């Protein structure tokens, strides 16, 4: 997948949460998917990607009512590489 994405000039990634428990509740992913692996893959892509890389996060009302969740997501979704 990274080889395909590296050919694009602009890639947008959707990152709902960086807390695995909340991510499971929101996304209900396939049991074989692991959030840590996805976030590691994003970091790997970010290190090699030369185009514009952006992330999108859709706030969930139950997370916004508890500010530490929103702050944790904003700070942890994709750590800056510079």
Buried (B, 14 or more C-beta within 10 A) or exposed (E): EEEEBEEEEEBEBEBBBBBEEBBBBBEEEEEEEEBEEBBEEBEEBBEEBEEEBEEEBEEBEEBEEEEEBBEBBEEEBBEEEE
